[in-house]
Amino acid sequence: MDLVRQLFSLIEDFTWGWSLIPILVIFGAFITVMSGFVQLEYFGRMFRVLSSKNQSSDPNSISAREALLVSVGGRVGGGNIAGVAVAITLGGPGAVFWMWAVALIGMATSLVEASLAQLYKRSNGDGTYRGGPAAYIIHGLGAQYRWLAVVYAVCLLAAFGFGFNAFQGNTFAGAANDSLGIDRVWSGIFLAVLTGFIVYGGIRRIAKAADVVIPVMAFVYIGMALLVIALNITALPGVLWSIVANAFGLEEVVGGGVGAALAQGLRRGLFSNEAGLGSAPNIAATAEVRHPISQGITQSFSVFIDTIIVCSCTAFIILLSPVYVPGAEGVDGVVLTQQSLVSQLGGWSQYFLTLAILLFAFSSIIYNYYLGETALKVMTESNAALHVLRLCIVGVVFLGASAPGATAVFFFSDPVMGILALVNLMAIMMLFPIALRVLNDFRSQLKRGIARPVFDPEQFGDLDIDATAWPYATSAEHRGTLAVDGSLAAVSRQV
């Protein structure tokens, strides 16, 4: 076992230690520049996904908004509460600035990987779709790369399906035990039952659950943060200055200065928003949208919500409280966030935070399960294997929650996530020219006055695309008329 641990430790050092973070940042900056700062170009358009007009007329399909909420539920988790606190403890307030910076870059990366997931998605024949990095590796790079897709799928199943689900269960059970005195076993049973109910309902039930849970989770947590900010409004300018000054070395509050702030901000930001890691594209592929770039814009918005909004809430809760002492040791992680809330709003807030962690953990568990299911289908379509996976994940959630040290068994999670991130980055690097073609098609339709561009697979006949996955392009109601160059020149705007 020691030898296995050492092997995975070396893998983690190779990926997260020195190679993966620079690649993610540099490639994200490259995408940002080469795409013409696409995340800023369509920033206003991102908010359209919240409109009811984006709901599909097919009751079986997943809307863009539902896909957004499922992915937000997955991105927003313990990292937004405990991870931000760790970043501030080790890197100082300046770490928050670098979390913002990496999120702005990651928005472009997320747009590209989600657009590729949409481009190469496959129809299930019942109004639902599947896809993700494994699909764009096989259909985008070619069947000779199927082995790479299998490597990706194995890592996705191991990291998200099993490892991170155990961690989410453990986080909630620990918080419930500390604040409410509830035994871990009962928390484990409760989470396992909820998980079983959702995973046996398939992606439709997952999406419907997310459509209810995520808005409640996000708005209540943001509301609490805004209350803390309102109570300390006169101190806010000083906190903002501290964030910027510490980020650029104008003041130093922890050992390591700018280096510590930069390292912690980048690492925690990437862990939190998952841009480029290849997880969220699996959810992005499930949505029924008019154009691949539309879902890319939506997933870019998901990164914005996760880091710029939710992580910032945690940061301000901590930095505006008297509990946080720069450079001090002993209080960090979720305890720092919890004590910061209590100092501002009173003892009742620790119970609220426990509820928030439950919602965060639950949303992440259902997200992680779907990633595991997607990974399994790359390797086998067996229904028996799917039932075994569901039972295993319910068991893993119970194990992670009920046993304090159970998550130590899943030490492989971070290393294998590093591998799947590298595989995904290689794929989107190779497919980036195709992503630019699709982006240019989207832009050209907007320039011609088409308010809601429609993707026509016939214009990309050289690519391995499932035409049945694009009903808007073949529907007489939505198709409109064709221009001389064969692209869509007019599309019904009232839909």
C-alpha positions in Angstrom: 0.0 0.0 0.0 2.9 2.4 0.8 4.3 1.8 -2.7 0.9 2.6 -4.3 0.6 5.8 -2.2 4.1 6.8 -3.3 3.2 6.2 -6.9 0.0 8.4 -6.7 2.0 11.0 -4.8 4.5 11.2 -7.7 1.6 11.5 -10.1 0.1 14.4 -8.1 3.5 16.1 -7.9 3.8 15.8 -11.7 0.3 17.1 -12.5 -0.7 19.5 -9.7 2.8 20.1 -8.5 4.4 21.8 -11.4 2.9 21.0 -14.8 -0.9 21.3 -14.8 -1.4 24.7 -13.2 1.0 26.6 -15.6 -0.5 24.7 -18.6 -4.1 25.6 -17.5 -3.2 29.3 -17.0 -1.1 29.7 -20.1 -3.5 27.8 -22.4 -6.4 29.7 -20.8 -4.6 33.0 -21.6 -3.9 31.7 -25.2 -7.6 30.9 -25.7 -8.6 34.2 -24.4 -6.4 36.1 -26.8 -7.0 33.9 -29.9 -10.7 34.0 -29.4 -10.7 37.8 -29.1 -11.6 37.8 -25.4 -14.8 35.9 -26.1 -15.8 35.7 -22.4 -16.0 39.5 -22.3 -17.6 39.8 -25.7 -20.6 37.7 -24.7 -20.6 38.5 -21.0 -24.0 40.3 -21.2 -25.4 37.4 -23.2 -24.6 34.9 -20.4 -27.5 36.2 -18.3 -30.0 35.2 -21.0 -29.8 31.6 -19.9 -31.8 32.4 -16.8 -34.8 33.4 -18.9 -37.7 31.0 -19.2 -37.4 31.4 -23.0 -34.5 29.0 -22.8 -36.6 26.1 -21.7 -37.0 23.3 -24.2 -40.4 22.4 -25.6 -39.5 18.7 -25.3 -40.3 17.6 -21.8 -37.6 14.8 -22.0 -34.7 17.1 -22.9 -32.4 19.1 -20.7 -32.6 22.9 -21.1 -29.6 25.2 -21.1 -30.6 26.6 -17.7 -30.9 23.1 -16.2 -27.5 22.1 -17.5 -26.1 25.4 -16.1 -27.6 24.6 -12.6 -26.3 21.1 -12.6 -22.8 22.2 -13.5 -23.0 25.1 -10.9 -24.0 22.5 -8.3 -20.9 20.5 -9.1 -18.5 23.4 -9.2 -19.9 24.9 -6.0 -19.0 22.6 -3.2 -16.7 22.4 -0.2 -14.0 24.3 -2.0 -16.1 27.4 -2.0 -16.4 27.3 1.8 -13.3 25.4 3.1 -11.0 25.9 0.1 -11.3 29.7 0.0 -10.5 29.8 3.7 -7.4 27.6 3.2 -6.3 29.9 0.3 -6.6 33.0 2.5 -4.9 31.3 5.5 -1.9 30.2 3.4 -1.8 32.9 0.8 -3.3 36.0 2.5 -6.0 38.2 1.1 -4.1 38.5 -2.2 -5.0 34.9 -3.0 -8.6 36.2 -3.6 -7.4 38.5 -6.4 -5.6 35.6 -8.2 -8.7 33.4 -7.8 -10.6 36.2 -9.6 -7.9 36.4 -12.3 -7.8 32.7 -13.0 -11.6 32.6 -13.1 -11.7 35.2 -15.8 -9.2 33.2 -17.9 -11.0 30.0 -17.1 -14.2 31.4 -18.4 -12.7 31.2 -21.9 -11.3 27.7 -21.4 -14.7 26.5 -20.1 -16.5 28.1 -23.1 -14.3 26.1 -25.6 -14.5 22.7 -23.9 -18.3 23.0 -23.4 -18.8 24.1 -27.0 -16.7 21.1 -28.2 -18.8 18.8 -25.9 -22.0 20.2 -27.6 -20.5 19.9 -31.1 -19.7 16.2 -30.8 -22.6 15.2 -28.5 -24.8 12.1 -29.5 -28.5 11.7 -29.3 -29.9 9.0 -27.1 -33.1 8.9 -29.3 -35.4 9.9 -26.4 -34.8 13.7 -26.4 -31.7 13.5 -24.2 -28.1 13.7 -25.2 -24.7 12.5 -24.0 -21.1 13.6 -24.6 -18.1 15.2 -23.1 -14.3 14.9 -23.5 -14.5 11.2 -24.3 -16.9 11.9 -27.1 -14.9 14.8 -28.6 -11.7 12.7 -28.3 -13.3 9.7 -30.2 -15.3 11.7 -32.8 -13.1 14.8 -33.0 -9.6 13.3 -32.9 -10.6 10.0 -34.4 -11.2 6.3 -33.4 -7.5 5.7 -33.1 -7.6 7.8 -30.0 -10.2 5.7 -28.3 -7.6 4.4 -25.8 -7.1 8.0 -24.7 -10.9 8.4 -24.1 -10.9 5.2 -22.0 -8.0 6.6 -19.9 -10.0 9.7 -19.4 -13.1 7.8 -18.5 -11.4 5.6 -15.9 -9.9 8.7 -14.2 -13.2 10.5 -14.3 -15.0 7.5 -12.7 -12.3 7.1 -10.0 -12.0 10.7 -9.1 -15.5 12.1 -9.3 -17.7 9.0 -9.1 -16.0 7.5 -6.0 -13.3 9.8 -4.5 -15.0 13.1 -4.4 -18.4 11.7 -3.5 -16.8 10.2 -0.3 -15.2 13.6 0.5 -18.6 15.4 0.1 -20.3 13.0 2.4 -17.5 13.3 4.9 -17.6 17.2 4.8 -21.4 17.3 5.5 -21.3 14.6 8.2 -18.4 16.4 10.0 -20.3 19.7 10.0 -23.5 18.1 11.2 -21.6 16.3 14.0 -19.8 19.5 15.1 -22.8 21.9 15.0 -25.8 19.6 15.7 -24.2 16.6 17.5 -25.7 14.2 14.9 -23.9 10.9 14.7 -22.1 10.4 11.4 -23.9 7.1 10.8 -27.3 8.9 10.7 -25.9 11.6 8.4 -24.5 8.8 6.2 -27.9 7.0 6.0 -29.7 10.3 5.2 -27.3 11.2 2.4 -27.3 7.7 1.0 -31.1 7.6 0.8 -31.2 11.0 -1.0 -28.5 9.9 -3.3 -30.2 6.6 -4.2 -33.5 8.4 -5.0 -31.8 10.8 -7.4 -29.4 8.5 -9.2 -32.1 6.0 -10.0 -34.1 8.8 -11.6 -31.5 9.4 -14.3 -30.4 12.7 -15.7 -33.9 14.1 -15.9 -34.4 13.8 -12.1 -30.8 15.1 -11.5 -31.6 18.2 -13.6 -35.0 18.7 -11.9 -33.4 18.4 -8.5 -30.7 20.9 -9.4 -33.3 23.3 -10.7 -34.7 23.5 -7.2 -31.6 23.0 -4.9 -29.1 25.2 -6.7 -31.0 28.5 -6.7 -31.9 28.0 -3.1 -28.4 27.2 -2.1 -26.8 30.1 -4.1 -29.3 32.8 -3.2 -29.4 32.0 0.5 -25.6 31.9 0.8 -25.1 35.0 -1.2 -27.8 36.7 0.9 -25.9 35.8 4.1 -22.7 37.3 2.6 -24.4 40.5 1.6 -25.8 40.8 5.1 -22.2 40.5 6.5 -21.0 43.1 3.9 -23.8 45.5 4.8 -23.0 45.2 8.5 -19.3 46.1 7.7 -19.8 48.4 4.8 -17.3 51.0 6.1 -14.6 48.3 6.3 -15.2 47.0 2.8 -12.8 49.5 1.0 -10.0 48.5 3.3 -10.6 44.8 2.6 -10.6 45.5 -1.2 -7.3 47.4 -0.9 -5.8 44.6 1.2 -6.7 42.1 -1.5 -5.1 44.1 -4.3 -2.1 45.2 -2.2 -1.3 41.7 -1.0 -1.7 40.3 -4.5 1.1 42.6 -5.8 3.4 42.7 -2.8 2.5 46.2 -1.7 1.9 44.7 1.7 2.8 41.3 3.1 0.6 39.5 5.7 1.8 35.9 5.3 5.2 34.3 4.7 5.9 34.0 1.0 4.2 37.2 0.0 3.2 37.5 -3.6 4.4 34.0 -4.3 2.1 32.5 -1.7 -0.8 34.6 -2.8 -0.3 33.7 -6.4 0.2 29.9 -5.8 -2.8 29.6 -3.5 -5.1 31.7 -5.5 -4.4 29.9 -8.8 -4.5 26.4 -7.2 -7.7 26.9 -5.2 -9.4 28.8 -8.1 -8.7 26.0 -10.6 -9.9 23.4 -8.1 -13.1 25.3 -7.5 -14.2 26.3 -10.9 -12.9 23.2 -12.7 -12.3 25.1 -16.0 -10.2 23.0 -18.3 -10.4 19.9 -16.0 -12.9 18.1 -18.4 -15.6 17.5 -15.8 -18.3 20.1 -16.6 -18.3 19.4 -20.4 -20.1 16.1 -19.6 -23.0 18.1 -18.3 -22.8 20.7 -21.0 -23.4 18.0 -23.6 -26.7 17.1 -22.2 -28.5 20.4 -23.0 -30.7 21.0 -26.0 -29.5 24.3 -27.5 -29.6 26.0 -30.8 -25.8 26.4 -31.2 -22.7 24.8 -29.5 -21.4 28.3 -28.6 -24.7 29.0 -26.7 -23.9 26.3 -24.2 -20.2 27.4 -24.1 -21.4 30.8 -23.1 -23.6 29.2 -20.4 -20.8 27.2 -19.0 -18.5 30.2 -19.0 -21.2 31.9 -16.8 -21.0 28.9 -14.5 -17.3 29.7 -13.8 -18.3 33.3 -13.1 -21.0 32.2 -10.6 -18.7 29.7 -8.9 -15.6 31.9 -8.3 -16.4 35.6 -8.9 -19.7 35.4 -6.9 -19.8 32.4 -4.5 -16.0 32.2 -3.6 -16.0 36.0 -3.2 -18.9 35.6 -0.7 -16.8 33.3 1.5 -13.8 35.6 1.1 -15.7 38.7 2.4 -17.3 36.7 5.2 -13.8 35.8 6.4 -11.9 39.0 5.7 -14.5 41.3 7.3 -14.6 39.3 10.5 -12.3 39.7 13.6 -11.7 35.9 13.6 -9.2 36.1 10.7 -5.8 37.1 11.9 -3.2 37.3 9.0 -0.4 34.8 9.5 -2.1 33.1 12.5 -2.3 29.3 12.6 -4.8 27.0 14.2 -8.1 28.1 12.6 -8.5 27.3 8.9 -10.8 25.5 6.5 -14.5 25.3 7.2 -13.9 26.1 10.9 -12.6 29.6 9.9 -15.6 30.2 7.7 -18.0 29.0 10.4 -16.4 31.0 13.2 -16.3 34.1 10.9 -20.1 33.8 10.4 -20.8 33.3 14.1 -18.7 36.4 15.0 -20.8 38.5 12.6 -24.3 37.1 12.9 -24.4 35.0 16.1 -24.5 31.4 17.0 -27.5 30.5 14.8 -25.4 31.1 11.7 -23.4 27.9 12.3 -26.6 25.9 11.8 -27.2 27.8 8.6 -23.7 26.9 7.4 -24.4 23.3 8.1 -27.5 23.5 5.9 -25.5 25.2 3.2 -22.8 22.5 3.3 -25.6 19.9 3.0 -26.9 21.6 -0.1 -23.4 22.0 -1.5 -22.6 18.4 -0.7 -25.8 17.0 -2.2 -25.6 19.0 -5.4 -22.0 17.9 -5.8 -22.9 14.3 -5.2 -25.5 14.2 -7.9 -23.2 16.0 -10.3 -20.3 13.6 -9.5 -22.6 10.6 -9.9 -23.6 11.7 -13.4 -20.0 12.1 -14.3 -19.4 8.6 -13.1 -22.3 7.3 -15.2 -21.0 9.1 -18.3 -17.5 7.6 -17.8 -19.0 4.1 -17.4 -20.9 4.3 -20.7 -17.6 5.0 -22.5 -16.4 1.6 -21.4 -19.7 -0.4 -21.5 -23.4 0.0 -22.2 -24.4 -2.8 -19.8 -27.4 -2.1 -17.7 -26.1 -4.5 -15.0 -22.9 -2.5 -14.8 -24.9 0.7 -14.4 -26.9 -0.8 -11.5 -23.6 -1.9 -9.8 -22.3 1.7 -10.2 -25.3 3.2 -8.6 -25.2 0.8 -5.7 -21.4 1.4 -5.3 -21.9 5.2 -5.3 -24.6 5.1 -2.7 -22.3 2.9 -0.6 -19.4 5.2 -1.1 -21.5 8.2 0.1 -22.5 6.3 3.2 -18.9 5.2 3.9 -17.5 8.6 3.4 -20.0 10.2 5.7 -20.1 7.6 8.5 -16.4 6.9 9.0 -14.2 9.9 9.9 -11.1 8.4 8.3 -12.9 6.7 5.4 -11.8 9.4 2.9 -8.2 8.4 3.4 -8.9 5.4 1.2 -9.6 7.7 -1.7 -6.1 9.3 -1.7 -6.0 8.7 -5.5 -8.7 11.3 -6.3 -6.5 14.4 -6.8 -3.8 12.5 -8.8 -6.2 10.9 -11.2 -8.0 14.2 -11.7 -4.7 15.6 -12.7 -4.3 12.9 -15.4 -7.8 13.5 -16.8 -7.2 17.2 -16.8 -4.0 16.7 -18.9 -5.9 14.4 -21.3 -8.7 16.9 -21.7 -6.2 19.8 -22.2 -4.4 17.9 -24.9 -7.7 17.2 -26.7 -9.0 20.8 -26.6 -5.5 22.0 -27.8 -5.8 19.8 -30.8 -9.4 20.7 -31.4 -9.1 24.4 -30.8 -9.1 25.3 -34.5 -12.4 23.5 -34.9 -13.8 25.4 -31.9 -12.8 28.7 -33.6 -14.7 27.6 -36.8 -17.8 27.1 -34.7 -17.3 30.4 -32.9 -16.9 32.2 -36.2 -20.1 30.7 -37.4 -21.9 31.9 -34.3 -20.4 35.4 -34.8 -21.3 35.6 -38.5 -24.9 34.8 -37.8 -25.1 37.5 -35.1 -23.6 40.0 -37.6 -26.3 39.1 -40.1 -28.9 40.1 -37.6 -29.9 36.6 -36.4 -30.7 37.2 -32.8 -30.4 33.5 -31.7 -28.0 31.6 -34.0 -28.8 28.1 -35.1 -26.1 25.5 -35.8 -26.5 23.7 -39.1 -24.5 20.4 -39.1 -24.6 20.4 -43.0 -22.1 23.3 -43.0 -19.6 21.1 -41.1 -19.9 18.0 -43.2 -16.2 17.2 -42.8 -16.7 16.6 -39.1 -18.1 13.5 -37.3 -21.3 15.2 -36.0 -24.6 13.5 -35.1 -27.1 15.5 -37.2 -30.0 14.1 -35.2 -28.7 15.9 -32.1 -29.6 19.3 -33.7 -33.4 19.4 -34.1 -33.5 23.2 -34.4 -31.5 23.0 -37.7 -34.1 20.6 -39.3 -37.3 22.0 -37.8 -39.3 24.1 -40.3 -40.4 26.3 -37.4 -36.9 27.3 -36.5 -34.9 26.9 -39.7 -36.1 30.0 -41.6 -34.6 30.7 -45.0 -31.1 29.9 -46.4 -28.7 32.5 -47.6 -26.7 32.2 -50.8 -23.7 30.8 -49.0 -25.9 28.0 -47.5 -25.8 29.3 -43.9 -28.9 30.2 -41.9 -29.9 33.7 -42.9 -33.1 34.2 -41.0 -34.4 32.4 -38.0 -37.7 32.9 -36.2 -37.0 35.5 -33.5 -40.1 35.2 -31.6 -39.1 31.8 -30.1 
